[in-house]
Amino acid sequence: MSFDVETCGANAAAWALGHTGSTAYATRCLAFVEDAIERSNDLEVFGGDNAAESAQLYGASLNTGAPPAYALAFYEGVGELFGDRRDWGHVGLTLGNHRVVHAWDRVRVDEYRELEALPPAPGWEPLRWVGWVPLVRVLEGAQSRVWDEDPATAALRMQADRFGG
């Protein structure tokens, strides 16, 4: 199935920006970006279980320059989550003009390289830029889907299912 990348990107960006300030996605950056893409376009994408896994799966390190609009921007994010210390990664959706909307302590917009200067949570290391992935790559294999559950509630449930947290 093929989806129009520009339309999907614009819909995802609008959805994400509509959640600016929300704390519902704290520690769930990948769920936030996936929800922005999926919920605003009635589709489902298939990536990794966390941002670091998705960055590797999609080959984010191959694109290290400034990301275009509607790309996924990936970062190394090392810390402890659910009693496991490792690179969980961090991801946001780019908006163009070097800006990225992402879920940190709250949903916010920052310049993509300024994320590395954000104060990390206790026990976590500062983020480190990995690279970006074009939305067309993320949409490969996407399926149409109608969502009927509140996105933040679903993200929390899926996190508990995957990691027991």
MARSE-594349 format. One record per atom (N, C-alpha, C): z negated, y negated, x negated; residue in one letter. Coordinates in Angstrom, 2 decimals, m for minus. Example, Ala and Ser with C-alpha at 12.3 -4.5 7.8 and 13.67 -1.06 7.14 Angstrom:
R|pz|py|px|rest
R|m7.80|5.69|m13.19|A .
R|m7.80|4.50|m12.30|A .
R|m7.80|3.30|m13.20|A .
R|m7.08|2.25|m12.85|S .
R|m7.14|1.06|m13.67|S .
R|m7.87|m0.03|m12.90|S .
***
This chain:
R|pz|py|px|rest
R|0.00|1.17|m0.85|M .
R|0.00|0.00|0.00|M .
R|0.00|m1.24|m0.90|M .
R|0.74|m2.24|m0.50|S .
R|0.86|m3.46|m1.28|S .
R|0.24|m4.63|m0.51|S .
R|m0.47|m5.47|m1.24|F .
R|m1.09|m6.66|m0.66|F .
R|m0.58|m7.89|m1.39|F .
R|m0.39|m9.00|m0.68|D .
R|0.05|m10.24|m1.29|D .
R|m1.09|m10.82|m2.14|D .
R|m0.87|m10.91|m3.43|V .
R|m1.91|m11.30|m4.37|V .
R|m2.39|m12.74|m4.12|V .
R|m1.48|m13.66|m3.91|E .
R|m1.87|m15.06|m3.68|E .
R|m2.73|m15.20|m2.42|E .
R|m2.32|m14.55|m1.35|T .
R|m3.09|m14.61|m0.11|T .
R|m4.45|m13.96|m0.29|T .
R|m4.47|m12.78|m0.90|C .
R|m5.75|m12.10|m1.14|C .
R|m6.66|m12.94|m2.01|C .
R|m6.11|m13.56|m3.05|G .
R|m6.91|m14.40|m3.94|G .
R|m7.47|m15.61|m3.25|G .
R|m6.63|m16.29|m2.47|A .
R|m7.09|m17.48|m1.74|A .
R|m8.15|m17.12|m0.72|A .
R|m7.96|m16.00|m0.01|N .
R|m8.96|m15.55|0.96|N .
R|m10.28|m15.21|0.26|N .
R|m10.19|m14.50|m0.86|A .
R|m11.40|m14.11|m1.60|A .
R|m12.14|m15.34|m2.11|A .
R|m11.41|m16.30|m2.66|A .
R|m12.04|m17.52|m3.17|A .
R|m12.75|m18.28|m2.05|A .
R|m12.10|m18.41|m0.91|A .
R|m12.71|m19.11|0.22|A .
R|m13.98|m18.39|0.69|A .
R|m13.92|m17.08|0.77|W .
R|m15.09|m16.29|1.18|W .
R|m16.23|m16.49|0.18|W .
R|m15.90|m16.37|m1.11|A .
R|m16.92|m16.51|m2.15|A .
R|m17.55|m17.90|m2.13|A .
R|m16.73|m18.93|m2.04|L .
R|m17.26|m20.30|m2.02|L .
R|m18.10|m20.55|m0.78|L .
R|m17.79|m19.86|0.30|G .
R|m18.58|m19.98|1.51|G .
R|m19.99|m19.42|1.37|G .
R|m20.23|m18.66|0.30|H .
R|m21.55|m18.09|0.04|H .
R|m22.30|m18.83|m1.07|H .
R|m21.77|m19.95|m1.52|T .
R|m22.41|m20.73|m2.58|T .
R|m23.86|m21.02|m2.19|T .
R|m24.76|m20.77|m3.13|G .
R|m26.19|m21.01|m2.91|G .
R|m26.94|m19.80|m2.40|G .
R|m26.24|m18.78|m1.90|S .
R|m26.90|m17.60|m1.36|S .
R|m27.59|m16.80|m2.47|S .
R|m28.78|m16.28|m2.18|T .
R|m29.50|m15.42|m3.12|T .
R|m29.34|m13.94|m2.74|T .
R|m28.56|m13.64|m1.71|A .
R|m28.42|m12.28|m1.21|A .
R|m27.77|m11.33|m2.22|A .
R|m27.06|m11.86|m3.20|Y .
R|m26.36|m11.01|m4.16|Y .
R|m26.97|m11.05|m5.57|Y .
R|m28.18|m11.54|m5.73|A .
R|m28.83|m11.55|m7.04|A .
R|m28.86|m10.12|m7.58|A .
R|m28.45|m9.93|m8.83|T .
R|m28.32|m8.65|m9.54|T .
R|m27.17|m7.79|m9.02|T .
R|m26.36|m8.31|m8.13|R .
R|m25.26|m7.52|m7.57|R .
R|m23.94|m8.28|m7.66|R .
R|m23.60|m8.73|m8.86|C .
R|m22.40|m9.54|m9.07|C .
R|m21.13|m8.79|m8.69|C .
R|m21.04|m7.51|m9.04|L .
R|m19.83|m6.75|m8.72|L .
R|m19.69|m6.58|m7.21|L .
R|m20.79|m6.31|m6.53|A .
R|m20.74|m6.21|m5.07|A .
R|m20.28|m7.52|m4.45|A .
R|m20.73|m8.64|m5.01|F .
R|m20.32|m9.95|m4.51|F .
R|m18.81|m10.14|m4.65|F .
R|m18.27|m9.88|m5.84|V .
R|m16.83|m10.08|m6.07|V .
R|m16.02|m9.09|m5.23|V .
R|m16.46|m7.84|m5.18|E .
R|m15.73|m6.87|m4.35|E .
R|m15.78|m7.27|m2.88|E .
R|m16.94|m7.73|m2.40|D .
R|m17.02|m8.17|m1.01|D .
R|m16.10|m9.36|m0.75|D .
R|m16.03|m10.28|m1.69|A .
R|m15.15|m11.43|m1.51|A .
R|m13.70|m10.98|m1.34|A .
R|m13.28|m10.03|m2.15|I .
R|m11.91|m9.52|m2.08|I .
R|m11.71|m8.68|m0.82|I .
R|m12.63|m7.75|m0.60|E .
R|m12.47|m6.78|0.48|E .
R|m12.68|m7.38|1.86|E .
R|m13.79|m8.06|2.05|R .
R|m14.16|m8.54|3.38|R .
R|m13.21|m9.62|3.88|R .
R|m12.70|m10.44|2.96|S .
R|m11.81|m11.53|3.38|S .
R|m10.38|m11.06|3.63|S .
R|m10.08|m9.83|3.24|N .
R|m8.71|m9.32|3.35|N .
R|m8.60|m8.00|4.10|N .
R|m9.71|m7.51|4.65|D .
R|m9.72|m6.23|5.36|D .
R|m9.10|m5.12|4.52|D .
R|m9.63|m4.97|3.32|L .
R|m9.18|m3.91|2.43|L .
R|m10.36|m3.40|1.61|L .
R|m10.13|m2.30|0.92|E .
R|m11.15|m1.73|0.04|E .
R|m10.52|m1.48|m1.32|E .
R|m11.20|m1.94|m2.39|V .
R|m10.74|m1.71|m3.76|V .
R|m11.64|m0.66|m4.39|V .
R|m11.17|m0.08|m5.49|F .
R|m11.89|1.00|m6.13|F .
R|m12.02|0.71|m7.62|F .
R|m13.23|0.37|m8.04|G .
R|m13.51|0.08|m9.44|G .
R|m14.67|0.92|m9.92|G .
R|m15.37|0.41|m10.93|G .
R|m16.50|1.12|m11.48|G .
R|m17.77|0.90|m10.68|G .
R|m18.85|1.56|m11.12|D .
R|m20.14|1.42|m10.45|D .
R|m20.88|0.16|m10.85|D .
R|m20.47|m0.47|m11.94|N .
R|m21.08|m1.74|m12.36|N .
R|m20.01|m2.57|m13.06|N .
R|m20.34|m3.80|m13.36|A .
R|m19.34|m4.72|m13.93|A .
R|m18.83|m4.24|m15.29|A .
R|m19.71|m3.70|m16.13|A .
R|m19.28|m3.22|m17.45|A .
R|m18.28|m2.07|m17.31|A .
R|m18.56|m1.15|m16.40|E .
R|m17.67|m0.03|m16.17|E .
R|m16.32|m0.50|m15.63|E .
R|m16.36|m1.46|m14.71|S .
R|m15.11|m2.01|m14.16|S .
R|m14.31|m2.74|m15.23|S .
R|m14.99|m3.51|m16.09|A .
R|m14.29|m4.22|m17.18|A .
R|m13.53|m3.24|m18.06|A .
R|m14.17|m2.13|m18.36|Q .
R|m13.52|m1.12|m19.21|Q .
R|m12.37|m0.44|m18.45|Q .
R|m12.62|m0.07|m17.21|L .
R|m11.61|0.59|m16.38|L .
R|m10.35|m0.26|m16.23|L .
R|m10.54|m1.56|m16.01|Y .
R|m9.42|m2.47|m15.79|Y .
R|m8.81|m3.02|m17.08|Y .
R|m9.45|m2.79|m18.23|G .
R|m8.92|m3.29|m19.50|G .
R|m9.12|m4.79|m19.70|G .
R|m10.28|m5.31|m19.30|A .
R|m10.53|m6.75|m19.38|A .
R|m10.45|m7.30|m20.79|A .
R|m10.78|m6.52|m21.79|S .
R|m10.78|m7.02|m23.17|S .
R|m9.38|m7.31|m23.70|S .
R|m8.35|m6.93|m22.96|L .
R|m6.97|m7.20|m23.37|L .
R|m6.56|m8.64|m23.09|L .
R|m7.32|m9.34|m22.24|N .
R|m7.01|m10.72|m21.86|N .
R|m8.22|m11.60|m22.15|N .
R|m8.24|m12.24|m23.30|T .
R|m9.43|m12.99|m23.70|T .
R|m9.28|m14.50|m23.63|T .
R|m8.08|m14.99|m23.34|G .
R|m7.89|m16.42|m23.20|G .
R|m8.40|m16.93|m21.86|G .
R|m8.09|m18.17|m21.57|A .
R|m8.53|m18.77|m20.30|A .
R|m7.90|m18.01|m19.13|A .
R|m8.71|m17.61|m18.16|P .
R|m8.18|m16.83|m17.03|P .
R|m7.48|m17.72|m16.01|P .
R|m6.45|m17.18|m15.36|P .
R|m5.79|m17.91|m14.27|P .
R|m6.64|m17.81|m12.99|P .
R|m6.24|m18.53|m11.98|A .
R|m6.92|m18.45|m10.69|A .
R|m6.83|m17.04|m10.12|A .
R|m7.89|m16.62|m9.46|Y .
R|m8.00|m15.35|m8.74|Y .
R|m8.06|m14.13|m9.64|Y .
R|m8.41|m14.32|m10.89|A .
R|m8.64|m13.19|m11.79|A .
R|m10.12|m12.84|m11.73|A .
R|m10.46|m11.66|m12.21|L .
R|m11.86|m11.29|m12.37|L .
R|m12.24|m11.56|m13.82|L .
R|m13.30|m12.34|m14.01|A .
R|m13.79|m12.69|m15.33|A .
R|m14.99|m11.80|m15.66|A .
R|m14.92|m11.09|m16.79|F .
R|m15.96|m10.12|m17.15|F .
R|m16.74|m10.55|m18.39|F .
R|m18.02|m10.20|m18.39|Y .
R|m18.95|m10.52|m19.47|Y .
R|m19.78|m9.29|m19.79|Y .
R|m20.19|m9.20|m21.05|E .
R|m21.19|m8.20|m21.42|E .
R|m22.53|m8.74|m20.95|E .
R|m23.31|m7.90|m20.30|G .
R|m24.63|m8.30|m19.81|G .
R|m25.62|m7.18|m20.06|G .
R|m26.36|m7.27|m21.17|V .
R|m27.27|m6.21|m21.57|V .
R|m28.69|m6.52|m21.09|V .
R|m29.27|m5.55|m20.42|G .
R|m30.64|m5.70|m19.96|G .
R|m31.11|m4.44|m19.27|G .
R|m32.32|m4.52|m18.72|E .
R|m32.90|m3.36|m18.05|E .
R|m32.79|m3.51|m16.55|E .
R|m32.29|m2.45|m15.94|L .
R|m32.15|m2.39|m14.49|L .
R|m32.46|m0.95|m14.09|L .
R|m33.35|m0.78|m13.15|F .
R|m33.74|0.56|m12.68|F .
R|m34.28|1.42|m13.82|F .
R|m34.99|0.79|m14.78|G .
R|m35.58|1.52|m15.89|G .
R|m34.60|1.93|m16.97|G .
R|m33.38|1.44|m16.91|D .
R|m32.34|1.82|m17.87|D .
R|m31.82|0.55|m18.55|D .
R|m31.95|0.47|m19.88|R .
R|m31.46|m0.68|m20.63|R .
R|m30.09|m0.36|m21.21|R .
R|m29.11|m1.16|m20.81|R .
R|m27.74|m0.97|m21.30|R .
R|m26.90|m2.18|m20.91|R .
R|m25.62|m2.11|m21.22|D .
R|m24.68|m3.16|m20.79|D .
R|m24.27|m2.86|m19.35|D .
R|m24.80|m3.66|m18.44|W .
R|m24.43|m3.54|m17.03|W .
R|m23.24|m4.44|m16.71|W .
R|m23.01|m5.43|m17.58|G .
R|m21.91|m6.36|m17.39|G .
R|m22.21|m7.43|m16.36|G .
R|m21.30|m8.35|m16.24|H .
R|m21.34|m9.41|m15.24|H .
R|m19.90|m9.77|m14.91|H .
R|m19.65|m10.14|m13.66|V .
R|m18.29|m10.46|m13.24|V .
R|m18.32|m11.59|m12.23|V .
R|m17.26|m12.38|m12.26|G .
R|m17.06|m13.43|m11.28|G .
R|m15.58|m13.53|m10.94|G .
R|m15.28|m14.30|m9.91|L .
R|m13.90|m14.53|m9.47|L .
R|m13.48|m15.92|m9.91|L .
R|m12.36|m16.01|m10.62|T .
R|m11.92|m17.31|m11.12|T .
R|m11.24|m18.11|m10.02|T .
R|m11.40|m19.43|m10.13|L .
R|m10.88|m20.34|m9.12|L .
R|m9.77|m21.23|m9.66|L .
R|m9.43|m21.11|m10.93|G .
R|m8.51|m22.02|m11.58|G .
R|m9.30|m23.13|m12.26|G .
R|m8.64|m23.90|m13.09|N .
R|m9.29|m24.99|m13.82|N .
R|m10.53|m24.53|m14.57|N .
R|m10.51|m23.30|m15.08|H .
R|m11.57|m22.71|m15.90|H .
R|m12.87|m22.45|m15.14|H .
R|m12.84|m22.52|m13.81|R .
R|m14.06|m22.32|m13.02|R .
R|m14.13|m20.88|m12.50|R .
R|m15.35|m20.40|m12.35|V .
R|m15.59|m19.06|m11.83|V .
R|m16.75|m19.12|m10.83|V .
R|m16.58|m18.44|m9.69|V .
R|m17.66|m18.30|m8.72|V .
R|m18.25|m16.91|m8.94|V .
R|m19.59|m16.86|m9.03|H .
R|m20.24|m15.60|m9.37|H .
R|m21.66|m15.58|m8.81|H .
R|m22.22|m14.38|m8.71|A .
R|m23.59|m14.19|m8.24|A .
R|m24.49|m14.04|m9.46|A .
R|m25.36|m15.00|m9.66|W .
R|m26.34|m14.99|m10.75|W .
R|m27.70|m14.88|m10.06|W .
R|m28.56|m15.84|m10.21|D .
R|m29.79|m15.87|m9.41|D .
R|m29.45|m16.28|m7.98|D .
R|m28.31|m16.93|m7.85|R .
R|m27.73|m17.34|m6.57|R .
R|m26.23|m17.41|m6.79|R .
R|m25.46|m17.49|m5.75|V .
R|m24.01|m17.65|m5.89|V .
R|m23.76|m19.08|m6.34|V .
R|m22.98|m19.23|m7.40|R .
R|m22.74|m20.53|m8.01|R .
R|m21.36|m20.59|m8.65|R .
R|m20.94|m21.79|m9.01|V .
R|m19.66|m22.01|m9.69|V .
R|m19.97|m22.64|m11.04|V .
R|m19.38|m22.06|m12.10|D .
R|m19.54|m22.56|m13.46|D .
R|m18.20|m22.48|m14.18|D .
R|m18.08|m23.23|m15.27|E .
R|m16.94|m23.10|m16.17|E .
R|m17.07|m21.73|m16.83|E .
R|m15.98|m20.99|m16.97|Y .
R|m16.06|m19.58|m17.35|Y .
R|m16.77|m19.34|m18.69|Y .
R|m16.65|m20.24|m19.65|R .
R|m17.33|m20.02|m20.94|R .
R|m18.79|m20.49|m20.90|R .
R|m19.14|m21.32|m19.93|E .
R|m20.53|m21.79|m19.82|E .
R|m21.47|m20.71|m19.30|E .
R|m20.93|m19.63|m18.76|L .
R|m21.80|m18.55|m18.32|L .
R|m22.59|m17.97|m19.49|L .
R|m22.03|m18.03|m20.68|E .
R|m22.72|m17.51|m21.86|E .
R|m23.99|m18.31|m22.17|E .
R|m24.10|m19.53|m21.67|A .
R|m25.27|m20.38|m21.92|A .
R|m26.31|m20.29|m20.80|A .
R|m26.01|m19.54|m19.74|L .
R|m26.99|m19.41|m18.66|L .
R|m28.24|m18.69|m19.17|L .
R|m29.42|m19.15|m18.76|P .
R|m30.63|m18.44|m19.18|P .
R|m30.67|m17.04|m18.56|P .
R|m30.78|m16.01|m19.39|P .
R|m30.81|m14.66|m18.83|P .
R|m32.17|m14.36|m18.18|P .
R|m32.18|m13.35|m17.34|A .
R|m33.44|m12.89|m16.74|A .
R|m34.35|m12.36|m17.85|A .
R|m35.65|m12.35|m17.63|P .
R|m36.57|m11.81|m18.64|P .
R|m36.16|m10.40|m19.07|P .
R|m36.09|m10.17|m20.37|G .
R|m35.71|m8.88|m20.91|G .
R|m34.21|m8.66|m21.03|G .
R|m33.43|m9.64|m20.64|W .
R|m31.98|m9.54|m20.73|W .
R|m31.46|m10.42|m21.86|W .
R|m30.31|m10.07|m22.39|E .
R|m29.66|m10.86|m23.43|E .
R|m28.69|m11.84|m22.77|E .
R|m28.35|m12.94|m23.45|P .
R|m27.35|m13.86|m22.89|P .
R|m26.01|m13.14|m22.69|P .
R|m25.25|m13.59|m21.71|L .
R|m23.93|m13.01|m21.45|L .
R|m23.00|m13.27|m22.63|L .
R|m22.03|m12.38|m22.80|R .
R|m21.00|m12.55|m23.82|R .
R|m19.65|m12.28|m23.17|R .
R|m18.72|m13.23|m23.34|W .
R|m17.38|m13.15|m22.75|W .
R|m16.67|m11.90|m23.23|W .
R|m16.09|m11.16|m22.30|V .
R|m15.29|m9.97|m22.61|V .
R|m13.81|m10.27|m22.38|V .
R|m13.47|m10.80|m21.20|G .
R|m12.08|m11.08|m20.87|G .
R|m11.87|m11.05|m19.37|G .
R|m10.61|m11.10|m18.97|W .
R|m10.29|m11.17|m17.55|W .
R|m9.23|m10.16|m17.16|W .
R|m9.17|m9.93|m15.86|V .
R|m8.21|m8.98|m15.29|V .
R|m7.50|m9.67|m14.13|V .
R|m6.18|m9.58|m14.07|P .
R|m5.48|m10.19|m12.94|P .
R|m5.82|m9.46|m11.64|P .
R|m5.86|m10.18|m10.55|L .
R|m6.19|m9.59|m9.26|L .
R|m5.23|m8.47|m8.89|L .
R|m3.97|m8.58|m9.29|V .
R|m3.00|m7.54|m8.96|V .
R|m3.47|m6.18|m9.50|V .
R|m4.13|m6.18|m10.65|R .
R|m4.64|m4.92|m11.23|R .
R|m5.76|m4.35|m10.36|R .
R|m6.63|m5.20|m9.87|V .
R|m7.75|m4.77|m9.04|V .
R|m7.25|m4.25|m7.69|V .
R|m6.16|m4.80|m7.20|L .
R|m5.62|m4.39|m5.91|L .
R|m4.83|m3.08|m5.96|L .
R|m4.57|m2.56|m7.17|E .
R|m3.86|m1.28|m7.28|E .
R|m4.69|m0.20|m6.59|E .
R|m4.08|0.51|m5.69|G .
R|m4.75|1.59|m4.98|G .
R|m5.63|1.13|m3.82|G .
R|m5.65|m0.17|m3.54|A .
R|m6.45|m0.68|m2.42|A .
R|m5.95|m0.09|m1.11|A .
R|m6.87|0.06|m0.18|Q .
R|m6.57|0.62|1.13|Q .
R|m6.99|m0.37|2.21|Q .
R|m6.30|m0.39|3.31|S .
R|m6.72|m1.21|4.45|S .
R|m8.03|m0.66|4.99|S .
R|m8.91|m1.57|5.40|R .
R|m10.19|m1.16|5.96|R .
R|m10.76|m2.31|6.79|R .
R|m11.36|m1.95|7.91|V .
R|m12.07|m2.93|8.73|V .
R|m13.55|m2.75|8.45|V .
R|m14.22|m3.83|8.09|W .
R|m15.64|m3.80|7.72|W .
R|m16.48|m4.16|8.93|W .
R|m17.52|m3.37|9.19|D .
R|m18.36|m3.63|10.35|D .
R|m19.84|m3.83|10.01|D .
R|m20.20|m3.75|8.76|E .
R|m21.59|m3.92|8.34|E .
R|m21.73|m5.25|7.61|E .
R|m22.89|m5.91|7.77|D .
R|m23.16|m7.15|7.04|D .
R|m22.96|m6.90|5.55|D .
R|m22.18|m7.75|4.84|P .
R|m21.86|m7.48|3.44|P .
R|m23.06|m7.41|2.51|P .
R|m24.02|m8.32|2.65|A .
R|m25.18|m8.30|1.75|A .
R|m26.04|m7.06|1.98|A .
R|m26.20|m6.68|3.23|T .
R|m26.96|m5.47|3.56|T .
R|m26.26|m4.24|3.01|T .
R|m24.95|m4.18|3.17|A .
R|m24.17|m3.05|2.65|A .
R|m24.26|m2.98|1.13|A .
R|m24.19|m4.13|0.46|A .
R|m24.28|m4.15|m1.00|A .
R|m25.63|m3.63|m1.48|A .
R|m26.69|m4.03|m0.80|L .
R|m28.03|m3.55|m1.16|L .
R|m28.14|m2.05|m0.93|L .
R|m27.63|m1.56|0.18|R .
R|m27.66|m0.13|0.47|R .
R|m26.87|0.67|m0.57|R .
R|m25.67|0.18|m0.91|M .
R|m24.85|0.89|m1.90|M .
R|m25.51|0.89|m3.27|M .
R|m26.16|m0.21|m3.64|Q .
R|m26.87|m0.26|m4.91|Q .
R|m27.98|0.79|m4.93|Q .
R|m28.73|0.91|m3.86|A .
R|m29.80|1.90|m3.78|A .
R|m29.23|3.31|m3.83|A .
R|m28.10|3.55|m3.14|D .
R|m27.46|4.85|m3.15|D .
R|m27.01|5.25|m4.56|D .
R|m26.42|4.29|m5.29|R .
R|m25.87|4.58|m6.61|R .
R|m26.94|4.70|m7.69|R .
R|m27.97|3.83|m7.61|F .
R|m28.90|3.73|m8.73|F .
R|m30.34|4.05|m8.35|F .
R|m30.59|4.31|m7.08|G .
R|m31.95|4.64|m6.67|G .
R|m32.90|3.46|m6.70|G .
R|m32.36|2.23|m6.74|G .
R|m33.23|1.05|m6.87|G .
R|m33.48|0.34|m5.60|G .
***
